[in-house]
Amino acid sequence: MTATGPPDTDRTCTACALSDGRRFLPGGPVLRTALWTVEHCVGPLGVGTLVVKPLRHVLHVADLTPGECAELGPLLQRTAAAVSAVVRPEQVYVCLWSHAGAVPGHIHFVVQPVRTADVERYGAHGPALQTAMFQEGALPDDASVAEVCDRLRTAFGP
C-alpha cells in the first residue's frame, strides 16, 4: 500500500489502476468478488483472454490471505469454463504473471483461449505462443473486447 493510494493499492500499479477506474479498462470488469476481479487482458494475447487478479495489491502468491486462497481455485475454474463456453478454443491456458519491468508486480493469472488458428499463425504453442503474440504486439480492438466481455458476463451467470 502507498500513502497516496486507496487502501491496499499502489498508485503506480497498472493492475490497480485498471481495477479502481484510474485507467480505462476495455470491456469493463467481467466479474468481481469480494477479493478478486476478472477483467479482459489489456495486452496482445487475443480477444477473450481474461486476467484474474486480487483486488488488493499483492506481489507474491505466498502473500495471499486464506480468504483469497479459498476463492482462487474455484474462480480460476469458473473463468476457464466461461472462456471455453464463449470462445470455444481447443485449449485454455492458465498461468501466473507477476513481473513489471523485470521486478515483481501485482500478481495476475492469465486465462487465455488458444485456438488451432493461433498455433498455426504463430508457429508456436505454450510460452512460445505468448512470446510471439507479445512480439507482434497486436491489441484487440475495444469493440471486440466489449462484445466478448458481455458474452462472458452472461456465461458466468449470477
N, C-alpha and C positions, 0 to 999 in steps of 0.2 A: 504494500500500500504506500502511496506517496502522500505527502502533506497536502498537495493541491488537488488530488483526485477524489472521486467518491469512495466510500469505504470499500476496501478490498479490490480496488482497481489501480491501474498505473496509467497516469495521464499520457505517457509516451508510448503506450502499447497499442498497436493497431487492432489486435483482437478485442481489447477492452473498448476501444473507440467504436468499433463496429457494433458491439453488443449494447452499448449505452447511448447510441444515437449521435455521437460526435462525428462519426464518419458515415457517409451514405452506404447502405447495405442493399445491393440489388436483390429484389425479391422479398426483402424484409425477413424477420425471424420466421422460421418454419415451425418451430416448436420450442416452448420454454417450459422448464420445470422449475421447482424452487431453487435448484442448484446448477442446472445445466441449460445451455441453449444449443439449438440446432439451426444452422444457417447455411445458405449456399456459399460455396467456396468462391472467394474473390480472385483466386489465381487461375492459371491456364490449364486446369485439369478437366475441362469439359462441362457441358450442361448436365445437371443432375448430380454433380459432386457436392456432397454436404460436408460440413465441419461440425463436430460435436465438441463443445468446449465448456469448461466450468465458467459460471458467471463471475466468480471471483478470480483475481489474478493469481494463477498457480504456475510455477515453473517446473515442478517435478511431480511425477505420479506419486512418489513417496510422500508428498506433502498433502495429498487429498485427504479430506476428512472421512470418517467412517460413513457418514451420510452420502457424500459424493461417491464413495466406492460402491455403496449399496445400489445407487441409481445407475452407475455406469454400464455394467454388463447388460442389463435389460434394455437400456436406452440405445446402446450400440446395436443390439439385435433388432429392435424396432426400427431403427434408422436404416439398417441394411435391408430389412424386409420392405420398407416403404420405397427405397431406391429400386429394389428388384421389381416390385409391382408396377411402378410408374415407368421406369426406363427400359425394363426387360433386357438387361445385359446378360452376357454369358457368365460373368463373374462380377463380384463386388469386392473391391479391396478395402480393407480397414487397417489403417496404420496410424501410428503416432508421429506427429511432427512437433518439434519443440525448440527450434532454433530460429533466431532472427539476427542476421548479421554475424553468424558464427558464434553467438552466445545464447545460452538458454533463454527461451521466450515462453510466453503463455502457451501451455500445452493445448493441443487440439488434435482430435482424432479425425483423419480424413476418411470419408466413406465415399468411394469412387466407383461408379459403374464403369465396367470395361467391356466394350463390345469387340467382336471379331474385327470389325472395320477399324477400330483404334489400333489394335495389334498389327494389322496389315499395313495401315497407313504409316505407322512409325517404325515398323520392323522390329518391335521390341515388346516386352511384357514385364510385369513386376516393376521394380525400382527403375529399370532402364526405360520403361514406357513413361513413367512420371518425369524422369530426367529429360527425355526427348520432348515431352509436352512443355516443360518449363523452358527448354532451349528455344522452342518455336515461339512461345510467349503469346499464343492466340487466346485472347479472353473472350468468353461467351458474351453475346450482346444482352443488354439489360432486359429487353422484351422477352427473349427466350428464357432467361433466368426467372423472370416474374411468372411466366406461364408454367414452368415446371414446378416452381415453388407452390403455386396454387394447387396443382395436382398432388404434390407431396403432402401438403396440409390435409387434403381430403384422405389420402392413404393412411396418414397417422390416425385419423379419426379423433373422437373426443378423448 
